[in-house]
Amino acid sequence: MPTTFLSRFKVKPEKDAEFVGLIHQMEQVAAEEPDTLRYKFYRLKEPHAFGVFESFTDEAADQAHQANPASAPIIQKMLDCMDGSYTREYLFDIES
């Protein structure tokens, strides 16, 4: 069963441009992960607010994404840009 969620967060105003540069790096790394189904950042309406839609084949694939040596340093830089924490909203398929 896929693990899919939307994470929402704000970045420090002075880190906005740096964060946007990191987005492109993260999306590229995620695109190369075999068990990542979808990984896309969005700018939200509120200033300096972003969302990332993530979908993986399962929870283990999400954990592998976070532990990926190619993404771990980028994730840390992104966390350093954030203003506070993030919320993760899980999305579940509707079965017929």
C-alpha positions in Angstrom: 0.0 0.0 0.0 1.5 3.4 -1.0 2.5 5.9 1.7 1.4 9.3 0.5 1.3 12.6 2.4 1.5 16.4 2.1 3.9 18.2 4.4 3.4 21.9 5.0 5.9 24.4 6.5 7.3 27.9 6.5 10.9 29.0 5.8 12.8 31.9 7.2 12.3 34.9 4.9 16.0 35.4 4.5 16.4 31.7 3.5 13.6 31.6 0.9 16.0 31.8 -2.2 18.3 29.2 -0.7 15.4 26.9 0.0 14.1 27.2 -3.6 17.6 26.1 -4.8 17.5 23.1 -2.6 14.0 22.1 -3.9 15.4 21.5 -7.4 18.2 19.3 -5.9 15.8 17.2 -3.8 13.3 16.7 -6.6 16.1 15.5 -8.8 17.4 13.0 -6.2 13.9 11.7 -5.5 13.3 11.2 -9.2 16.1 8.7 -9.2 14.8 6.7 -6.3 13.1 3.5 -7.6 10.4 3.4 -4.9 9.5 7.1 -5.0 6.2 7.4 -6.9 5.8 11.2 -6.7 7.8 14.0 -5.1 6.9 17.6 -5.8 7.3 20.9 -4.0 4.7 23.7 -4.2 4.7 27.3 -3.0 1.6 28.0 -0.8 -0.4 31.2 -0.8 1.0 32.4 2.6 4.4 34.1 2.3 7.4 31.8 2.7 5.1 28.8 3.0 5.7 25.6 1.0 4.2 22.2 0.7 5.7 19.0 -0.6 3.6 16.1 -2.0 5.4 12.8 -1.4 4.3 9.3 -2.4 6.3 6.1 -2.0 5.5 2.5 -2.7 5.4 1.9 1.1 6.6 3.2 4.4 10.0 1.5 4.0 10.5 3.5 0.8 9.9 6.7 2.7 12.5 5.7 5.3 14.9 4.8 2.5 14.4 8.2 0.9 15.2 10.0 4.2 18.3 7.8 4.7 19.5 8.1 1.1 23.1 9.4 1.3 22.3 11.6 -1.7 19.3 13.3 0.0 20.3 13.3 3.7 22.6 16.4 3.5 20.0 18.3 1.3 17.3 17.5 3.8 19.4 18.8 6.7 20.0 22.1 4.8 16.3 22.4 4.1 15.5 21.8 7.8 18.0 24.6 8.6 16.0 27.0 6.4 12.7 26.1 8.0 10.9 28.5 10.4 9.5 26.1 13.0 8.4 22.5 12.3 6.3 20.9 9.7 3.0 19.2 9.6 2.5 16.0 7.7 -1.0 15.2 6.4 -1.4 11.6 5.3 -3.5 10.8 2.2 -5.2 7.4 1.7 -6.5 5.9 -1.4 -10.3 5.5 -1.6 -11.1 1.9 -2.4 -14.2 1.1 -4.5 
